[in-house]
Amino acid sequence: MTNELVYGAYILVWPALTLGVLAVICGAVARDARHCRKSDEDLI
């Protein structure tokens, strides 16, 4: 029983970590886009 809980928790941690990394990347891109819009520069 304990092994099943450990394995289940281990498997469920990865989507949470991936979601966190995706949120950080999206936040950084949004911040860069706002900065470029204010300074009249190209994003790329």
mmCIF entry with sequence, helices, sheets and N, C-alpha, C, O atoms, coordinates in Angstrom:
data_MODEL
# 
_entry.id   MODEL 
# 
_entity.id                         1 
_entity.type                       polymer 
_entity.pdbx_number_of_molecules   1 
# 
_entity_poly.entity_id                      1 
_entity_poly.type                           'polypeptide(L)' 
_entity_poly.nstd_linkage                   no 
_entity_poly.nstd_monomer                   no 
_entity_poly.pdbx_seq_one_letter_code       MTNELVYGAYILVWPALTLGVLAVICGAVARDARHCRKSDEDLI 
_entity_poly.pdbx_seq_one_letter_code_can   MTNELVYGAYILVWPALTLGVLAVICGAVARDARHCRKSDEDLI 
_entity_poly.pdbx_strand_id                 A 
# 
loop_
_entity_poly_seq.entity_id 
_entity_poly_seq.num 
_entity_poly_seq.mon_id 
_entity_poly_seq.hetero 
1 1  MET n 
1 2  THR n 
1 3  ASN n 
1 4  GLU n 
1 5  LEU n 
1 6  VAL n 
1 7  TYR n 
1 8  GLY n 
1 9  ALA n 
1 10 TYR n 
1 11 ILE n 
1 12 LEU n 
1 13 VAL n 
1 14 TRP n 
1 15 PRO n 
1 16 ALA n 
1 17 LEU n 
1 18 THR n 
1 19 LEU n 
1 20 GLY n 
1 21 VAL n 
1 22 LEU n 
1 23 ALA n 
1 24 VAL n 
1 25 ILE n 
1 26 CYS n 
1 27 GLY n 
1 28 ALA n 
1 29 VAL n 
1 30 ALA n 
1 31 ARG n 
1 32 ASP n 
1 33 ALA n 
1 34 ARG n 
1 35 HIS n 
1 36 CYS n 
1 37 ARG n 
1 38 LYS n 
1 39 SER n 
1 40 ASP n 
1 41 GLU n 
1 42 ASP n 
1 43 LEU n 
1 44 ILE n 
# 
_struct_asym.id          A 
_struct_asym.entity_id   1 
# 
_struct_conf.conf_type_id            HELX_P 
_struct_conf.id                      HELX_P1 
_struct_conf.pdbx_PDB_helix_id       AA1 
_struct_conf.beg_label_comp_id       THR 
_struct_conf.beg_label_asym_id       A 
_struct_conf.beg_label_seq_id        2 
_struct_conf.pdbx_beg_PDB_ins_code   ? 
_struct_conf.end_label_comp_id       SER 
_struct_conf.end_label_asym_id       A 
_struct_conf.end_label_seq_id        39 
_struct_conf.pdbx_end_PDB_ins_code   ? 
_struct_conf.beg_auth_comp_id        THR 
_struct_conf.beg_auth_asym_id        A 
_struct_conf.beg_auth_seq_id         2 
_struct_conf.end_auth_comp_id        SER 
_struct_conf.end_auth_asym_id        A 
_struct_conf.end_auth_seq_id         39 
_struct_conf.pdbx_PDB_helix_class    1 
_struct_conf.details                 ? 
_struct_conf.pdbx_PDB_helix_length   38 
# 
_struct_conf_type.id          HELX_P 
_struct_conf_type.criteria    ? 
_struct_conf_type.reference   ? 
# 
loop_
_atom_site.group_PDB 
_atom_site.id 
_atom_site.type_symbol 
_atom_site.label_atom_id 
_atom_site.label_alt_id 
_atom_site.label_comp_id 
_atom_site.label_asym_id 
_atom_site.label_entity_id 
_atom_site.label_seq_id 
_atom_site.pdbx_PDB_ins_code 
_atom_site.Cartn_x 
_atom_site.Cartn_y 
_atom_site.Cartn_z 
_atom_site.occupancy 
_atom_site.B_iso_or_equiv 
_atom_site.pdbx_formal_charge 
_atom_site.auth_seq_id 
_atom_site.auth_comp_id 
_atom_site.auth_asym_id 
_atom_site.auth_atom_id 
_atom_site.pdbx_PDB_model_num 
ATOM 1   N N  . MET A 1 1  ? 0.830  -1.205 0.000   1.00 0.00 ? 1  MET A N  1 
ATOM 2   C CA . MET A 1 1  ? 0.000  0.000  0.000   1.00 0.00 ? 1  MET A CA 1 
ATOM 3   C C  . MET A 1 1  ? 0.865  1.256  0.000   1.00 0.00 ? 1  MET A C  1 
ATOM 4   O O  . MET A 1 1  ? 0.594  2.204  -0.736  1.00 0.00 ? 1  MET A O  1 
ATOM 5   N N  . THR A 1 2  ? 1.895  1.256  0.819   1.00 0.00 ? 2  THR A N  1 
ATOM 6   C CA . THR A 1 2  ? 2.753  2.433  0.916   1.00 0.00 ? 2  THR A CA 1 
ATOM 7   C C  . THR A 1 2  ? 3.500  2.674  -0.386  1.00 0.00 ? 2  THR A C  1 
ATOM 8   O O  . THR A 1 2  ? 3.647  3.818  -0.816  1.00 0.00 ? 2  THR A O  1 
ATOM 9   N N  . ASN A 1 3  ? 3.974  1.603  -1.017  1.00 0.00 ? 3  ASN A N  1 
ATOM 10  C CA . ASN A 1 3  ? 4.687  1.755  -2.278  1.00 0.00 ? 3  ASN A CA 1 
ATOM 11  C C  . ASN A 1 3  ? 3.785  2.347  -3.350  1.00 0.00 ? 3  ASN A C  1 
ATOM 12  O O  . ASN A 1 3  ? 4.230  3.165  -4.156  1.00 0.00 ? 3  ASN A O  1 
ATOM 13  N N  . GLU A 1 4  ? 2.534  1.945  -3.364  1.00 0.00 ? 4  GLU A N  1 
ATOM 14  C CA . GLU A 1 4  ? 1.604  2.483  -4.355  1.00 0.00 ? 4  GLU A CA 1 
ATOM 15  C C  . GLU A 1 4  ? 1.413  3.981  -4.162  1.00 0.00 ? 4  GLU A C  1 
ATOM 16  O O  . GLU A 1 4  ? 1.347  4.732  -5.136  1.00 0.00 ? 4  GLU A O  1 
ATOM 17  N N  . LEU A 1 5  ? 1.324  4.417  -2.915  1.00 0.00 ? 5  LEU A N  1 
ATOM 18  C CA . LEU A 1 5  ? 1.167  5.849  -2.646  1.00 0.00 ? 5  LEU A CA 1 
ATOM 19  C C  . LEU A 1 5  ? 2.412  6.627  -3.050  1.00 0.00 ? 5  LEU A C  1 
ATOM 20  O O  . LEU A 1 5  ? 2.314  7.724  -3.600  1.00 0.00 ? 5  LEU A O  1 
ATOM 21  N N  . VAL A 1 6  ? 3.575  6.063  -2.779  1.00 0.00 ? 6  VAL A N  1 
ATOM 22  C CA . VAL A 1 6  ? 4.825  6.731  -3.144  1.00 0.00 ? 6  VAL A CA 1 
ATOM 23  C C  . VAL A 1 6  ? 4.947  6.824  -4.657  1.00 0.00 ? 6  VAL A C  1 
ATOM 24  O O  . VAL A 1 6  ? 5.285  7.884  -5.185  1.00 0.00 ? 6  VAL A O  1 
ATOM 25  N N  . TYR A 1 7  ? 4.681  5.744  -5.353  1.00 0.00 ? 7  TYR A N  1 
ATOM 26  C CA . TYR A 1 7  ? 4.764  5.762  -6.809  1.00 0.00 ? 7  TYR A CA 1 
ATOM 27  C C  . TYR A 1 7  ? 3.726  6.699  -7.411  1.00 0.00 ? 7  TYR A C  1 
ATOM 28  O O  . TYR A 1 7  ? 4.017  7.425  -8.362  1.00 0.00 ? 7  TYR A O  1 
ATOM 29  N N  . GLY A 1 8  ? 2.536  6.682  -6.869  1.00 0.00 ? 8  GLY A N  1 
ATOM 30  C CA . GLY A 1 8  ? 1.488  7.577  -7.357  1.00 0.00 ? 8  GLY A CA 1 
ATOM 31  C C  . GLY A 1 8  ? 1.850  9.032  -7.150  1.00 0.00 ? 8  GLY A C  1 
ATOM 32  O O  . GLY A 1 8  ? 1.651  9.855  -8.043  1.00 0.00 ? 8  GLY A O  1 
ATOM 33  N N  . ALA A 1 9  ? 2.378  9.359  -5.982  1.00 0.00 ? 9  ALA A N  1 
ATOM 34  C CA . ALA A 1 9  ? 2.795  10.740 -5.715  1.00 0.00 ? 9  ALA A CA 1 
ATOM 35  C C  . ALA A 1 9  ? 3.938  11.137 -6.636  1.00 0.00 ? 9  ALA A C  1 
ATOM 36  O O  . ALA A 1 9  ? 3.969  12.260 -7.139  1.00 0.00 ? 9  ALA A O  1 
ATOM 37  N N  . TYR A 1 10 ? 4.876  10.227 -6.860  1.00 0.00 ? 10 TYR A N  1 
ATOM 38  C CA . TYR A 1 10 ? 6.009  10.508 -7.740  1.00 0.00 ? 10 TYR A CA 1 
ATOM 39  C C  . TYR A 1 10 ? 5.536  10.809 -9.158  1.00 0.00 ? 10 TYR A C  1 
ATOM 40  O O  . TYR A 1 10 ? 6.029  11.740 -9.796  1.00 0.00 ? 10 TYR A O  1 
ATOM 41  N N  . ILE A 1 11 ? 4.592  10.032 -9.644  1.00 0.00 ? 11 ILE A N  1 
ATOM 42  C CA . ILE A 1 11 ? 4.072  10.238 -10.996 1.00 0.00 ? 11 ILE A CA 1 
ATOM 43  C C  . ILE A 1 11 ? 3.289  11.540 -11.081 1.00 0.00 ? 11 ILE A C  1 
ATOM 44  O O  . ILE A 1 11 ? 3.369  12.231 -12.097 1.00 0.00 ? 11 ILE A O  1 
ATOM 45  N N  . LEU A 1 12 ? 2.536  11.894 -10.047 1.00 0.00 ? 12 LEU A N  1 
ATOM 46  C CA . LEU A 1 12 ? 1.713  13.100 -10.083 1.00 0.00 ? 12 LEU A CA 1 
ATOM 47  C C  . LEU A 1 12 ? 2.513  14.378 -9.864  1.00 0.00 ? 12 LEU A C  1 
ATOM 48  O O  . LEU A 1 12 ? 2.010  15.467 -10.141 1.00 0.00 ? 12 LEU A O  1 
ATOM 49  N N  . VAL A 1 13 ? 3.732  14.275 -9.379  1.00 0.00 ? 13 VAL A N  1 
ATOM 50  C CA . VAL A 1 13 ? 4.550  15.469 -9.167  1.00 0.00 ? 13 VAL A CA 1 
ATOM 51  C C  . VAL A 1 13 ? 4.993  16.061 -10.502 1.00 0.00 ? 13 VAL A C  1 
ATOM 52  O O  . VAL A 1 13 ? 5.075  17.283 -10.626 1.00 0.00 ? 13 VAL A O  1 
ATOM 53  N N  . TRP A 1 14 ? 5.276  15.242 -11.486 1.00 0.00 ? 14 TRP A N  1 
ATOM 54  C CA . TRP A 1 14 ? 5.816  15.737 -12.749 1.00 0.00 ? 14 TRP A CA 1 
ATOM 55  C C  . TRP A 1 14 ? 4.869  16.671 -13.489 1.00 0.00 ? 14 TRP A C  1 
ATOM 56  O O  . TRP A 1 14 ? 5.339  17.690 -13.996 1.00 0.00 ? 14 TRP A O  1 
ATOM 57  N N  . PRO A 1 15 ? 3.578  16.401 -13.590 1.00 0.00 ? 15 PRO A N  1 
ATOM 58  C CA . PRO A 1 15 ? 2.698  17.389 -14.229 1.00 0.00 ? 15 PRO A CA 1 
ATOM 59  C C  . PRO A 1 15 ? 2.668  18.715 -13.476 1.00 0.00 ? 15 PRO A C  1 
ATOM 60  O O  . PRO A 1 15 ? 2.571  19.776 -14.094 1.00 0.00 ? 15 PRO A O  1 
ATOM 61  N N  . ALA A 1 16 ? 2.750  18.666 -12.155 1.00 0.00 ? 16 ALA A N  1 
ATOM 62  C CA . ALA A 1 16 ? 2.758  19.903 -11.371 1.00 0.00 ? 16 ALA A CA 1 
ATOM 63  C C  . ALA A 1 16 ? 4.033  20.698 -11.642 1.00 0.00 ? 16 ALA A C  1 
ATOM 64  O O  . ALA A 1 16 ? 3.977  21.917 -11.802 1.00 0.00 ? 16 ALA A O  1 
ATOM 65  N N  . LEU A 1 17 ? 5.167  20.029 -11.694 1.00 0.00 ? 17 LEU A N  1 
ATOM 66  C CA . LEU A 1 17 ? 6.420  20.720 -12.003 1.00 0.00 ? 17 LEU A CA 1 
ATOM 67  C C  . LEU A 1 17 ? 6.400  21.299 -13.411 1.00 0.00 ? 17 LEU A C  1 
ATOM 68  O O  . LEU A 1 17 ? 6.854  22.422 -13.632 1.00 0.00 ? 17 LEU A O  1 
ATOM 69  N N  . THR A 1 18 ? 5.877  20.541 -14.355 1.00 0.00 ? 18 THR A N  1 
ATOM 70  C CA . THR A 1 18 ? 5.789  21.013 -15.731 1.00 0.00 ? 18 THR A CA 1 
ATOM 71  C C  . THR A 1 18 ? 4.888  22.233 -15.827 1.00 0.00 ? 18 THR A C  1 
ATOM 72  O O  . THR A 1 18 ? 5.204  23.183 -16.544 1.00 0.00 ? 18 THR A O  1 
ATOM 73  N N  . LEU A 1 19 ? 3.778  22.215 -15.118 1.00 0.00 ? 19 LEU A N  1 
ATOM 74  C CA . LEU A 1 19 ? 2.875  23.361 -15.112 1.00 0.00 ? 19 LEU A CA 1 
ATOM 75  C C  . LEU A 1 19 ? 3.557  24.587 -14.517 1.00 0.00 ? 19 LEU A C  1 
ATOM 76  O O  . LEU A 1 19 ? 3.369  25.699 -15.011 1.00 0.00 ? 19 LEU A O  1 
ATOM 77  N N  . GLY A 1 20 ? 4.341  24.400 -13.473 1.00 0.00 ? 20 GLY A N  1 
ATOM 78  C CA . GLY A 1 20 ? 5.075  25.512 -12.874 1.00 0.00 ? 20 GLY A CA 1 
ATOM 79  C C  . GLY A 1 20 ? 6.083  26.115 -13.832 1.00 0.00 ? 20 GLY A C  1 
ATOM 80  O O  . GLY A 1 20 ? 6.181  27.338 -13.937 1.00 0.00 ? 20 GLY A O  1 
ATOM 81  N N  . VAL A 1 21 ? 6.832  25.278 -14.531 1.00 0.00 ? 21 VAL A N  1 
ATOM 82  C CA . VAL A 1 21 ? 7.815  25.768 -15.500 1.00 0.00 ? 21 VAL A CA 1 
ATOM 83  C C  . VAL A 1 21 ? 7.117  26.495 -16.639 1.00 0.00 ? 21 VAL A C  1 
ATOM 84  O O  . VAL A 1 21 ? 7.583  27.543 -17.084 1.00 0.00 ? 21 VAL A O  1 
ATOM 85  N N  . LEU A 1 22 ? 6.004  25.949 -17.115 1.00 0.00 ? 22 LEU A N  1 
ATOM 86  C CA . LEU A 1 22 ? 5.249  26.598 -18.182 1.00 0.00 ? 22 LEU A CA 1 
ATOM 87  C C  . LEU A 1 22 ? 4.731  27.958 -17.735 1.00 0.00 ? 22 LEU A C  1 
ATOM 88  O O  . LEU A 1 22 ? 4.748  28.908 -18.518 1.00 0.00 ? 22 LEU A O  1 
ATOM 89  N N  . ALA A 1 23 ? 4.277  28.068 -16.503 1.00 0.00 ? 23 ALA A N  1 
ATOM 90  C CA . ALA A 1 23 ? 3.789  29.347 -15.980 1.00 0.00 ? 23 ALA A CA 1 
ATOM 91  C C  . ALA A 1 23 ? 4.913  30.369 -15.918 1.00 0.00 ? 23 ALA A C  1 
ATOM 92  O O  . ALA A 1 23 ? 4.701  31.538 -16.240 1.00 0.00 ? 23 ALA A O  1 
ATOM 93  N N  . VAL A 1 24 ? 6.104  29.946 -15.510 1.00 0.00 ? 24 VAL A N  1 
ATOM 94  C CA . VAL A 1 24 ? 7.246  30.861 -15.449 1.00 0.00 ? 24 VAL A CA 1 
ATOM 95  C C  . VAL A 1 24 ? 7.617  31.341 -16.848 1.00 0.00 ? 24 VAL A C  1 
ATOM 96  O O  . VAL A 1 24 ? 7.871  32.528 -17.047 1.00 0.00 ? 24 VAL A O  1 
ATOM 97  N N  . ILE A 1 25 ? 7.650  30.434 -17.812 1.00 0.00 ? 25 ILE A N  1 
ATOM 98  C CA . ILE A 1 25 ? 7.996  30.805 -19.184 1.00 0.00 ? 25 ILE A CA 1 
ATOM 99  C C  . ILE A 1 25 ? 6.956  31.754 -19.760 1.00 0.00 ? 25 ILE A C  1 
ATOM 100 O O  . ILE A 1 25 ? 7.315  32.758 -20.377 1.00 0.00 ? 25 ILE A O  1 
ATOM 101 N N  . CYS A 1 26 ? 5.675  31.456 -19.571 1.00 0.00 ? 26 CYS A N  1 
ATOM 102 C CA . CYS A 1 26 ? 4.608  32.326 -20.090 1.00 0.00 ? 26 CYS A CA 1 
ATOM 103 C C  . CYS A 1 26 ? 4.651  33.698 -19.429 1.00 0.00 ? 26 CYS A C  1 
ATOM 104 O O  . CYS A 1 26 ? 4.433  34.710 -20.095 1.00 0.00 ? 26 CYS A O  1 
ATOM 105 N N  . GLY A 1 27 ? 4.923  33.745 -18.151 1.00 0.00 ? 27 GLY A N  1 
ATOM 106 C CA . GLY A 1 27 ? 5.039  35.025 -17.456 1.00 0.00 ? 27 GLY A CA 1 
ATOM 107 C C  . GLY A 1 27 ? 6.192  35.851 -17.989 1.00 0.00 ? 27 GLY A C  1 
ATOM 108 O O  . GLY A 1 27 ? 6.059  37.063 -18.161 1.00 0.00 ? 27 GLY A O  1 
ATOM 109 N N  . ALA A 1 28 ? 7.323  35.213 -18.253 1.00 0.00 ? 28 ALA A N  1 
ATOM 110 C CA . ALA A 1 28 ? 8.480  35.924 -18.790 1.00 0.00 ? 28 ALA A CA 1 
ATOM 111 C C  . ALA A 1 28 ? 8.200  36.449 -20.194 1.00 0.00 ? 28 ALA A C  1 
ATOM 112 O O  . ALA A 1 28 ? 8.587  37.571 -20.521 1.00 0.00 ? 28 ALA A O  1 
ATOM 113 N N  . VAL A 1 29 ? 7.539  35.660 -21.020 1.00 0.00 ? 29 VAL A N  1 
ATOM 114 C CA . VAL A 1 29 ? 7.211  36.111 -22.377 1.00 0.00 ? 29 VAL A CA 1 
ATOM 115 C C  . VAL A 1 29 ? 6.223  37.266 -22.327 1.00 0.00 ? 29 VAL A C  1 
ATOM 116 O O  . VAL A 1 29 ? 6.357  38.223 -23.089 1.00 0.00 ? 29 VAL A O  1 
ATOM 117 N N  . ALA A 1 30 ? 5.235  37.194 -21.446 1.00 0.00 ? 30 ALA A N  1 
ATOM 118 C CA . ALA A 1 30 ? 4.267  38.286 -21.315 1.00 0.00 ? 30 ALA A CA 1 
ATOM 119 C C  . ALA A 1 30 ? 4.954  39.561 -20.846 1.00 0.00 ? 30 ALA A C  1 
ATOM 120 O O  . ALA A 1 30 ? 4.656  40.647 -21.343 1.00 0.00 ? 30 ALA A O  1 
ATOM 121 N N  . ARG A 1 31 ? 5.876  39.432 -19.889 1.00 0.00 ? 31 ARG A N  1 
ATOM 122 C CA . ARG A 1 31 ? 6.608  40.604 -19.402 1.00 0.00 ? 31 ARG A CA 1 
ATOM 123 C C  . ARG A 1 31 ? 7.455  41.213 -20.517 1.00 0.00 ? 31 ARG A C  1 
ATOM 124 O O  . ARG A 1 31 ? 7.495  42.434 -20.667 1.00 0.00 ? 31 ARG A O  1 
ATOM 125 N N  . ASP A 1 32 ? 8.135  40.368 -21.304 1.00 0.00 ? 32 ASP A N  1 
ATOM 126 C CA . ASP A 1 32 ? 8.932  40.862 -22.425 1.00 0.00 ? 32 ASP A CA 1 
ATOM 127 C C  . ASP A 1 32 ? 8.057  41.523 -23.477 1.00 0.00 ? 32 ASP A C  1 
ATOM 128 O O  . ASP A 1 32 ? 8.443  42.542 -24.050 1.00 0.00 ? 32 ASP A O  1 
ATOM 129 N N  . ALA A 1 33 ? 6.884  40.959 -23.740 1.00 0.00 ? 33 ALA A N  1 
ATOM 130 C CA . ALA A 1 33 ? 5.975  41.539 -24.734 1.00 0.00 ? 33 ALA A CA 1 
ATOM 131 C C  . ALA A 1 33 ? 5.491  42.913 -24.285 1.00 0.00 ? 33 ALA A C  1 
ATOM 132 O O  . ALA A 1 33 ? 5.421  43.836 -25.096 1.00 0.00 ? 33 ALA A O  1 
ATOM 133 N N  . ARG A 1 34 ? 5.156  43.062 -22.998 1.00 0.00 ? 34 ARG A N  1 
ATOM 134 C CA . ARG A 1 34 ? 4.741  44.373 -22.481 1.00 0.00 ? 34 ARG A CA 1 
ATOM 135 C C  . ARG A 1 34 ? 5.868  45.387 -22.583 1.00 0.00 ? 34 ARG A C  1 
ATOM 136 O O  . ARG A 1 34 ? 5.642  46.540 -22.950 1.00 0.00 ? 34 ARG A O  1 
ATOM 137 N N  . HIS A 1 35 ? 7.075  44.960 -22.260 1.00 0.00 ? 35 HIS A N  1 
ATOM 138 C CA . HIS A 1 35 ? 8.221  45.864 -22.336 1.00 0.00 ? 35 HIS A CA 1 
ATOM 139 C C  . HIS A 1 35 ? 8.460  46.309 -23.780 1.00 0.00 ? 35 HIS A C  1 
ATOM 140 O O  . HIS A 1 35 ? 8.717  47.486 -24.035 1.00 0.00 ? 35 HIS A O  1 
ATOM 141 N N  . CYS A 1 36 ? 8.376  45.373 -24.716 1.00 0.00 ? 36 CYS A N  1 
ATOM 142 C CA . CYS A 1 36 ? 8.591  45.708 -26.123 1.00 0.00 ? 36 CYS A CA 1 
ATOM 143 C C  . CYS A 1 36 ? 7.492  46.622 -26.641 1.00 0.00 ? 36 CYS A C  1 
ATOM 144 O O  . CYS A 1 36 ? 7.759  47.518 -27.442 1.00 0.00 ? 36 CYS A O  1 
ATOM 145 N N  . ARG A 1 37 ? 6.268  46.410 -26.197 1.00 0.00 ? 37 ARG A N  1 
ATOM 146 C CA . ARG A 1 37 ? 5.164  47.256 -26.627 1.00 0.00 ? 37 ARG A CA 1 
ATOM 147 C C  . ARG A 1 37 ? 5.355  48.689 -26.122 1.00 0.00 ? 37 ARG A C  1 
ATOM 148 O O  . ARG A 1 37 ? 5.087  49.647 -26.848 1.00 0.00 ? 37 ARG A O  1 
ATOM 149 N N  . LYS A 1 38 ? 5.818  48.833 -24.879 1.00 0.00 ? 38 LYS A N  1 
ATOM 150 C CA . LYS A 1 38 ? 6.035  50.166 -24.308 1.00 0.00 ? 38 LYS A CA 1 
ATOM 151 C C  . LYS A 1 38 ? 7.195  50.889 -24.979 1.00 0.00 ? 38 LYS A C  1 
ATOM 152 O O  . LYS A 1 38 ? 7.121  52.095 -25.214 1.00 0.00 ? 38 LYS A O  1 
ATOM 153 N N  . SER A 1 39 ? 8.260  50.164 -25.289 1.00 0.00 ? 39 SER A N  1 
ATOM 154 C CA . SER A 1 39 ? 9.450  50.795 -25.861 1.00 0.00 ? 39 SER A CA 1 
ATOM 155 C C  . SER A 1 39 ? 9.438  50.773 -27.386 1.00 0.00 ? 39 SER A C  1 
ATOM 156 O O  . SER A 1 39 ? 10.425 51.159 -28.013 1.00 0.00 ? 39 SER A O  1 
ATOM 157 N N  . ASP A 1 40 ? 8.345  50.330 -27.988 1.00 0.00 ? 40 ASP A N  1 
ATOM 158 C CA . ASP A 1 40 ? 8.175  50.298 -29.451 1.00 0.00 ? 40 ASP A CA 1 
ATOM 159 C C  . ASP A 1 40 ? 9.292  49.499 -30.129 1.00 0.00 ? 40 ASP A C  1 
ATOM 160 O O  . ASP A 1 40 ? 9.868  49.936 -31.125 1.00 0.00 ? 40 ASP A O  1 
ATOM 161 N N  . GLU A 1 41 ? 9.583  48.331 -29.576 1.00 0.00 ? 41 GLU A N  1 
ATOM 162 C CA . GLU A 1 41 ? 10.578 47.435 -30.153 1.00 0.00 ? 41 GLU A CA 1 
ATOM 163 C C  . GLU A 1 41 ? 9.890  46.158 -30.630 1.00 0.00 ? 41 GLU A C  1 
ATOM 164 O O  . GLU A 1 41 ? 8.743  45.885 -30.274 1.00 0.00 ? 41 GLU A O  1 
ATOM 165 N N  . ASP A 1 42 ? 10.605 45.387 -31.435 1.00 0.00 ? 42 ASP A N  1 
ATOM 166 C CA . ASP A 1 42 ? 10.097 44.087 -31.869 1.00 0.00 ? 42 ASP A CA 1 
ATOM 167 C C  . ASP A 1 42 ? 10.360 43.053 -30.781 1.00 0.00 ? 42 ASP A C  1 
ATOM 168 O O  . ASP A 1 42 ? 11.381 43.108 -30.096 1.00 0.00 ? 42 ASP A O  1 
ATOM 169 N N  . LEU A 1 43 ? 9.449  42.128 -30.629 1.00 0.00 ? 43 LEU A N  1 
ATOM 170 C CA . LEU A 1 43 ? 9.616  41.068 -29.635 1.00 0.00 ? 43 LEU A CA 1 
ATOM 171 C C  . LEU A 1 43 ? 10.708 40.094 -30.057 1.00 0.00 ? 43 LEU A C  1 
ATOM 172 O O  . LEU A 1 43 ? 11.455 39.588 -29.219 1.00 0.00 ? 43 LEU A O  1 
ATOM 173 N N  . ILE A 1 44 ? 10.798 39.836 -31.344 1.00 0.00 ? 44 ILE A N  1 
ATOM 174 C CA . ILE A 1 44 ? 11.806 38.888 -31.841 1.00 0.00 ? 44 ILE A CA 1 
ATOM 175 C C  . ILE A 1 44 ? 12.952 39.652 -32.452 1.00 0.00 ? 44 ILE A C  1 
ATOM 176 O O  . ILE A 1 44 ? 13.911 39.048 -32.932 1.00 0.00 ? 44 ILE A O  1 
# 
